[in-house]
Amino acid sequence: MRRAVVVLGTTAAGLAALFSYKTHVTGIAVASTAPVTPRVTVTPVTPAPTHPVTPAKKATPRPAPTKTTPPATHSAAPVVTPTPHPTTPKPTPTKTAPSGTFTGPAENTQYGEVQVQITVSNGKITNADGSLPQGGDSIAQNAISQLNPEVLSAQSANIQSVSGATYTSQGYIGSLQQAVNEAGL
């Protein structure tokens, strides 16, 4: 409760200070960046006749003194335009698409080891063959048969696990990722 009173008090004091702040103080002119051209009104001066008999000479009006403000000068940093250096263009290396068979390491899971071998042709995975080197159970065999086509459609190790075969799927994806890395895909 005490904190709320303090917050309300400081808020009220801040608002009072804000509303009492004057944005214009008399006697202070705002500097302008544009040169100011003063307005000068010239009124011709007609002299009073000095003698009624002699005609008065026409007086030439004198221009009223004018105030001139020198134009504002801005000192800006010089603009430096870089000059391109003549260089010989470097040939861009041509990257050949990988081809071959790449095998990931055997990944240990709770239900046995899983190992994936991929075949790559011109940078595209054309075959994925996951296997259980020690045989494995039927759930793991079924999961691998579902994961192999997933690799071909994803063309990477970014595939979904098979429901009910999480450990086998994780081992498969781990081995697959190493094979993909080895292939440079």
Buried (B, 14 or more C-beta within 10 A) or exposed (E): EEEEEEEEEEEEEEEEEEEEEEEEEEEEEEEEEEEEEEEEEEEEEEEEEEEEEEEEEEEEEEEEEEEEEEEEEEEEEEEEEEEEEEEEEEEEEEEEEBEEEBBBBBBEBEBBBBBBBBBBEEBEBEEBBBBBEEEBEEBBBBBBEBBBEBBBEBBEBEBEBBEEBEBBBBBBBBBBBBBBEBBEB
